[in-house]
Amino acid sequence: MKKAILLPVLAVAICGCLTECPCQNRAVAKHVVLVGVDGLGAQWIPWDKMPVLSQLRKDGLYAVGRCNFPTASAINWASVMFGTVVEIHGYRRWNSQKPDVPAFEVTDKGIPPCLIHEIKKQDPSAYTVSLYNWGGISFVHATNEVDYVRNISNEDTITAEGLAQFKAHRPKLSFLYYGSPDGAGHKYGWGSPEFTNACIKVDGQVGRLVEGLKKMGAWEDTAIVLVADHGGLGKKHGMDNLECFEVPFLVSSPAVKGMRMREPVLLADTAPTIAALLGYSVPETWRGRPAVVGR
């Protein structure tokens, strides 16, 4: 009688994820679109002028996360894609093209195992897409393993190509990077009208993505994950203030209904969150954790 009671309890204890996180190898969503927005500091998001992101926030899960120091691009996009912290991935400079100090583990490309590498390792048939308008992004993930990768200057084209690839191949992961808010911040200042306009345009791109997914009948099975690498203050970033440190961490989809966000959230949690949503296991070298839990 005691064994009949204890064994189920032991099974739950061993799994440890039936109520606390998406169970690895049991997908929550069939597809993830990772939207990376350079320079979109959480304190500067004009929510009242961004109806698409506001609705996704209302319908999904949102937290104000924190990036690494210094609050610069390559360092933090490395944490997004490698699922770990600076001390392990080794990227220390603003525009690092490889680890500045030896990484804990590297692939044959000389970089740590990124999200796309792990997806391909666990599911070689998985189709992946990476589209961006800053060349520095190519150095923080395994572009040689991406099925469709392009550096595209026009952000409208990034969105159009992302949707075209989704229609043709139904990627497991689509990474779409938009850099215009960072450019506007450096030129005009974070929080300036020009910065706000750049944010509004990104909101429009996300709106096109969502509408396109709905028209394809894929929205119910797709999760949007939106993150930024840093914020800014004045016309600069890199400093140790909250205007630079705080970044948005948004997960939205009908697929995550009933789940919750586990806080605090760091950028290193991005890759583990996406892996867990798609049903892949999280490698031990990653130090981030799935931020979306509860099912």
Wavefront OBJ file of the C-alpha trace (Angstrom):
o trace
v 0.000 0.000 0.000
v 2.829 2.385 0.839
v 4.598 1.650 -2.451
v 1.460 2.466 -4.411
v 1.351 5.892 -2.770
v 5.068 6.712 -2.834
v 5.906 5.798 -6.418
v 3.705 8.440 -8.085
v 5.042 11.051 -5.677
v 8.584 9.980 -6.491
v 7.869 10.166 -10.209
v 6.629 13.733 -9.891
v 9.672 14.658 -7.818
v 12.039 13.192 -10.410
v 10.337 14.974 -13.301
v 10.214 18.219 -11.358
v 8.408 19.984 -14.173
v 4.788 18.914 -14.237
v 3.760 22.089 -12.448
v 6.898 24.225 -12.525
v 8.074 24.348 -16.134
v 7.264 23.155 -19.645
v 8.334 19.505 -19.565
v 11.383 19.017 -21.777
v 10.668 16.893 -24.836
v 6.984 17.860 -24.635
v 6.429 20.854 -26.884
v 4.192 23.731 -25.875
v 4.416 25.367 -29.326
v 5.288 23.970 -32.744
v 7.079 27.125 -33.858
v 8.800 30.114 -32.245
v 9.469 33.495 -33.818
v 12.227 35.243 -31.865
v 11.952 38.988 -32.430
v 15.119 40.806 -31.391
v 14.899 44.597 -31.165
v 18.216 46.381 -30.675
v 18.138 49.173 -28.101
v 14.512 48.754 -27.055
v 14.992 49.587 -23.374
v 12.014 48.644 -21.231
v 11.755 52.133 -19.751
v 11.476 53.711 -23.207
v 8.746 51.565 -24.765
v 5.877 53.846 -25.862
v 3.150 51.308 -25.068
v 0.341 53.738 -25.868
v 1.689 54.063 -29.413
v 2.440 50.377 -29.937
v -0.940 48.617 -30.106
v 0.397 45.293 -31.375
v 2.945 44.800 -28.616
v 0.455 46.107 -26.074
v -2.058 43.455 -27.122
v 0.565 40.715 -27.140
v 1.578 41.807 -23.655
v -2.047 41.731 -22.501
v -2.695 38.305 -24.001
v 0.662 36.772 -23.100
v 3.420 36.937 -20.510
v 5.678 39.922 -19.890
v 8.527 40.815 -17.558
v 11.124 43.538 -17.338
v 14.396 41.654 -17.569
v 18.004 42.695 -17.164
v 20.907 42.465 -19.545
v 24.629 41.992 -18.876
v 27.197 44.661 -18.144
v 28.448 46.483 -20.082
v 25.064 47.199 -21.581
v 26.206 46.710 -25.161
v 25.074 44.720 -28.164
v 27.371 41.767 -28.930
v 27.738 40.855 -25.259
v 23.998 40.654 -24.747
v 22.971 39.095 -28.049
v 25.542 36.425 -27.192
v 23.673 35.741 -23.944
v 20.377 35.605 -25.853
v 21.647 33.064 -28.366
v 24.058 31.064 -26.173
v 21.725 30.799 -23.187
v 24.437 31.643 -20.718
v 26.324 34.427 -18.996
v 29.410 36.426 -19.959
v 31.684 34.374 -17.723
v 30.865 31.263 -19.780
v 30.347 32.536 -23.347
v 33.374 34.866 -23.154
v 32.085 37.792 -25.255
v 33.288 40.926 -23.419
v 33.498 43.742 -25.980
v 30.792 45.872 -27.564
v 31.176 44.321 -31.011
v 32.945 41.041 -30.286
v 33.204 38.681 -33.261
v 34.363 35.744 -31.141
v 34.876 35.022 -27.446
v 37.343 37.541 -26.003
v 38.283 35.078 -23.279
v 38.132 31.305 -23.809
v 34.544 30.086 -23.742
v 33.685 27.130 -21.542
v 32.756 25.119 -24.633
v 32.947 25.860 -28.365
v 31.684 24.260 -31.563
v 33.666 23.786 -34.771
v 32.853 27.431 -35.631
v 34.813 28.537 -32.565
v 31.759 29.845 -30.711
v 29.723 28.365 -27.844
v 26.795 26.056 -28.720
v 23.952 28.430 -29.573
v 20.203 27.913 -29.681
v 20.219 26.982 -33.364
v 23.104 24.544 -32.867
v 21.181 22.802 -30.093
v 17.979 22.647 -32.138
v 19.870 21.079 -35.047
v 21.696 18.706 -32.717
v 18.471 17.424 -31.197
v 16.347 17.626 -34.348
v 18.409 17.646 -37.579
v 15.265 17.976 -39.692
v 14.194 21.224 -37.982
v 14.162 24.182 -40.367
v 15.596 27.455 -39.044
v 15.681 31.043 -40.299
v 17.817 34.046 -39.305
v 17.242 37.519 -40.782
v 18.919 40.669 -39.479
v 20.110 44.146 -40.449
v 23.284 44.334 -38.368
v 26.230 42.220 -39.407
v 27.366 41.768 -35.819
v 24.529 39.329 -35.266
v 26.267 36.811 -37.524
v 29.049 36.364 -34.947
v 26.813 35.375 -32.031
v 25.067 32.360 -33.535
v 25.895 29.479 -35.851
v 25.011 30.967 -39.234
v 26.615 27.924 -40.903
v 23.867 25.781 -39.376
v 20.919 28.040 -40.253
v 18.871 26.820 -43.211
v 18.048 30.319 -44.450
v 20.172 33.266 -43.294
v 20.393 36.777 -44.739
v 21.674 40.202 -43.727
v 18.953 42.531 -45.016
v 19.115 46.302 -44.612
v 15.392 46.973 -45.116
v 13.219 45.975 -42.162
v 10.101 45.608 -44.312
v 12.001 42.992 -46.304
v 13.051 41.188 -43.121
v 9.385 40.776 -42.214
v 8.348 39.784 -45.744
v 11.153 37.217 -46.016
v 10.324 35.830 -42.597
v 6.712 35.285 -43.594
v 7.687 33.804 -46.968
v 10.001 31.317 -45.281
v 7.328 30.456 -42.756
v 4.778 29.819 -45.497
v 7.183 27.608 -47.434
v 8.922 25.690 -44.647
v 7.163 26.179 -41.277
v 10.454 26.804 -39.402
v 10.861 25.569 -35.869
v 12.690 28.824 -35.129
v 12.671 32.115 -36.996
v 15.023 34.803 -35.643
v 14.104 38.268 -36.919
v 16.299 41.151 -35.759
v 15.359 44.833 -36.090
v 18.047 47.420 -35.320
v 16.351 50.750 -36.039
v 15.510 51.775 -32.430
v 19.199 51.569 -31.499
v 20.149 53.692 -34.509
v 17.549 56.297 -33.604
v 18.689 56.294 -29.988
v 22.312 56.961 -30.914
v 21.426 59.691 -33.400
v 18.542 61.455 -31.641
v 18.449 60.100 -28.087
v 16.500 57.413 -26.245
v 12.951 58.622 -25.692
v 13.166 61.203 -28.481
v 10.329 61.507 -31.039
v 12.570 59.814 -33.594
v 13.241 56.924 -31.219
v 9.507 56.610 -30.582
v 8.835 56.539 -34.324
v 11.360 53.732 -34.756
v 9.564 51.766 -32.021
v 6.215 52.372 -33.723
v 7.616 50.993 -36.984
v 8.846 47.856 -35.222
v 5.371 47.471 -33.736
v 4.035 47.545 -37.285
v 6.475 44.819 -38.333
v 5.341 42.595 -35.480
v 1.743 43.302 -36.485
v 2.490 42.095 -40.007
v 4.067 38.944 -38.592
v 1.082 38.143 -36.411
v -1.434 38.808 -39.177
v 0.577 36.707 -41.594
v 0.718 33.809 -39.154
v -3.026 34.052 -38.601
v -3.727 34.002 -42.352
v -1.620 30.835 -42.654
v -3.524 29.210 -39.805
v -0.307 28.962 -37.789
v -0.915 31.456 -34.988
v -2.401 28.931 -32.558
v 0.776 26.831 -32.672
v 3.350 29.646 -32.769
v 4.903 31.620 -29.916
v 6.318 35.115 -30.331
v 9.309 35.761 -28.063
v 10.479 39.390 -28.062
v 13.636 40.611 -26.349
v 16.074 43.522 -26.561
v 19.792 43.650 -25.852
v 19.931 46.914 -23.868
v 18.326 50.316 -23.403
v 20.020 53.694 -23.364
v 20.201 57.151 -21.847
v 20.726 60.313 -23.805
v 22.472 59.153 -26.973
v 24.513 56.426 -25.297
v 24.346 53.018 -23.662
v 26.894 50.840 -21.916
v 26.374 52.481 -18.529
v 25.225 50.877 -15.279
v 21.827 52.559 -14.951
v 18.356 51.067 -15.184
v 17.590 52.965 -18.384
v 20.304 50.830 -19.992
v 19.948 47.644 -17.931
v 16.208 46.998 -18.170
v 14.922 45.205 -21.260
v 11.568 43.705 -22.289
v 10.999 39.952 -22.152
v 7.707 39.076 -23.858
v 6.239 35.671 -24.693
v 2.851 35.634 -26.360
v 0.751 33.005 -28.121
v -2.462 31.088 -27.584
v -0.084 28.178 -26.899
v 1.114 29.709 -23.600
v -2.338 30.434 -22.205
v -2.522 29.445 -18.542
v 1.226 29.648 -18.030
v 3.170 32.260 -16.055
v 6.466 34.137 -16.189
v 9.063 33.197 -13.601
v 10.989 36.250 -12.421
v 13.592 37.681 -12.260
v 14.383 37.246 -15.945
v 17.795 37.585 -17.576
v 18.671 37.588 -21.266
v 20.407 34.247 -20.734
v 16.918 32.801 -20.121
v 15.912 33.406 -23.761
v 17.424 30.307 -25.378
v 16.302 27.921 -22.581
v 12.787 29.383 -22.748
v 12.589 28.826 -26.501
v 14.086 25.333 -26.254
v 11.541 24.382 -23.590
v 8.626 25.829 -25.571
v 9.663 23.728 -28.573
v 10.185 20.599 -26.482
v 13.987 20.436 -26.662
v 16.233 19.733 -23.694
v 18.413 22.454 -22.204
v 22.158 21.650 -22.290
v 24.124 21.766 -19.058
v 26.468 24.482 -20.333
v 23.569 26.917 -20.528
v 23.082 28.805 -17.292
v 19.756 30.396 -18.201
v 16.481 28.738 -17.247
v 13.060 28.494 -18.906
v 11.251 31.659 -17.868
v 7.784 30.456 -18.929
v 6.386 27.916 -16.484
v 3.175 26.471 -15.116
v 2.091 23.648 -17.387
l 1 2 3 4 5 6 7 8 9 10 11 12 13 14 15 16 17 18 19 20 21 22 23 24 25 26 27 28 29 30 31 32 33 34 35 36 37 38 39 40 41 42 43 44 45 46 47 48 49 50 51 52 53 54 55 56 57 58 59 60 61 62 63 64 65 66 67 68 69 70 71 72 73 74 75 76 77 78 79 80 81 82 83 84 85 86 87 88 89 90 91 92 93 94 95 96 97 98 99 100 101 102 103 104 105 106 107 108 109 110 111 112 113 114 115 116 117 118 119 120 121 122 123 124 125 126 127 128 129 130 131 132 133 134 135 136 137 138 139 140 141 142 143 144 145 146 147 148 149 150 151 152 153 154 155 156 157 158 159 160 161 162 163 164 165 166 167 168 169 170 171 172 173 174 175 176 177 178 179 180 181 182 183 184 185 186 187 188 189 190 191 192 193 194 195 196 197 198 199 200 201 202 203 204 205 206 207 208 209 210 211 212 213 214 215 216 217 218 219 220 221 222 223 224 225 226 227 228 229 230 231 232 233 234 235 236 237 238 239 240 241 242 243 244 245 246 247 248 249 250 251 252 253 254 255 256 257 258 259 260 261 262 263 264 265 266 267 268 269 270 271 272 273 274 275 276 277 278 279 280 281 282 283 284 285 286 287 288 289 290 291 292 293 294 295
